[in-house]
């Protein structure tokens, strides 16, 4: 069975940290890299296969909203066709619409798309340098709209291991 993770994060070091957290959650894996673009605004992908042959996972990373559009459509087609069993989404809250753009709360658009499609999603963000306290009451309301009844949100410090664990716990 093949699963998929989509990571939306604009900072290369955080992209790597999120990827490593996903990789750790899968246990012992073999990596096969297939890159299409670079980390500077372009999506890239890795294929992970469990050493015991019990399954595989695709990890797609997008650094802005425009790049996510190139990832989301084929990912949803894979899900609808049965080529992948599940799409898990890990998203930052603040990232640009396009490469070189200003950081904005575009993670809200990701949440809306995940609610619409019923995809598991966790927000993992470090908002100490952004004025987004006004969003805190919004997340529980958005969570009620999700088929799972909640959307986990990490706002104090990016903890990708915790985010991956919350995906597993909340959307098992």
N, C-alpha and C positions, 0 to 999 in steps of 0.2 A: 504494500500500500504506500502511495506517495502522498506526502503532506506538503504544505507550502507555508512559508512565512513571508510576509511583506513588511519591510522595515522602512519607515519614512523618517528620515533624520538628515539634517543638512551638514552637520559637522563630521568630517572624516574620522576623527578619533572616536566619536560616539557611534558612528556606523560600525566601526570595527568592534567596539565594546558590545554592541547589541548582537552582532553576528556571533561573537565568541560566546555570549550567553545562550543563544539558541543552540549553538554547537555543543556546549556543555550539557544542555538539557537532554540531548539525544543520546548521550552515552558515547561509546566508542564508534567513531565514524571515519570514513575515508572521504577526502575532499576531491572534487573535480571542479576546477574553476573554468567558467566560461564568461568572459567579460564582454560587455557591449557598451563601450564608453568608458569614462573615468569617473572617479568619485566627485569630480567638480561639476555637478549638475546633471550627470547622466546616471541612469539606472545601471546596476550591475547585478550579476547573479552568480550563485554558487550552487552546486549540487552536492549534497551530502548523502552518503550511503552507509547504512549501519554495517559494521564489520561482520556481524553474524548473518547478513543478508536478509534481515527481517523487514526491510523497508527503506525508503529514501525520502529526502526532504529537499525541496527547492527553497532557496533563500534569495529573495529579490529585494534590492535596496534602491530607494529613490530619495533624492536630496531636495526635491521641491515638488510643488503640486503639479506642474506641467509634466514633469518626468513620471510622476505617479500615474497620470492618465495613460502613458504608454505601457505601464505595467498592469494596471487594473483590468483593462479590457481582455487581454489574453488570459489573465489569471482567472477571471470569471468564466471564460469559455472553457478552460481546463476543468474547472469545478463542475460546470453544467454537463460536460461530456463524460465526466467520471475519470478523467485522466489524473486528477488529484482528489483526494478524499476530503480535504479541509483546507481552508485558507485562514491563517492566523495573522492578525495585524497588530504590529507594535508601532505606535506613532508618537513623535514629539508633538508638542502643542504649538510651538512657535518655530516656523520655518517659512522661507520665501515662496511666493507664487511661482517664480521662475528664477533661473540662475542669475545671481547678482542683485536680486531684489531684496526688499526690506523684509525682515522677519515679522510675521503677522500670525494671529491665532488660526492658521489654516488647518490645524488639527481638528477644529470643529467641523470642517467639511469632510474630513476623513471619518469622524464619528457618524455624521449624517449618512454617509455612503454605507458604512458598516451596519447601521440600524436598518437602512433600506434593504440591504442584501442579506441581513441576518448573519454577518460575519463576526467572529470573535475579535474584540479589539481591546487593547489596553493603552492608555495614554501614559507615557513616561517622559517627564519634562523637568527641567530645572528652571523654575520661574523666578528665582531670586533677583534677577536683573531685568525682569519685565513687570509691568504694572497690570497684572491679570487677576488680582484678588476678586474683582467683580464677576469672574467666571465661576468661582467656587460654588455658588448656589445653582448654577446651570447644569453641572455634571450629574447630580442625582436625578434631575428631571429628564435629561437625555437617557440616563440609564434605565428609567422606567419605560422608555419607548423602545428599548432594545428587546428582542425576543427572549434574551436570557434574564431580563429584568434588572440588569445592572451593567455598568461599565467601570472597571477599575481604573483609578487615576492616581498617579504618583506625581506630585508637584514640587516636592521640596528638593530632591536630589535625584539625578538620573541613576536608577538602580535597575539595570537591564535584567539581571538574574531574578530579581523580585518580579519584574514585569512578565517575564516568561513563566514564572511560577504562578502568577495570578491568572495568566491565560489558561493554564492547565487546570487550576482550581475552579475558576469561574465558568469555564465553557467545556467542562469534561463531557 
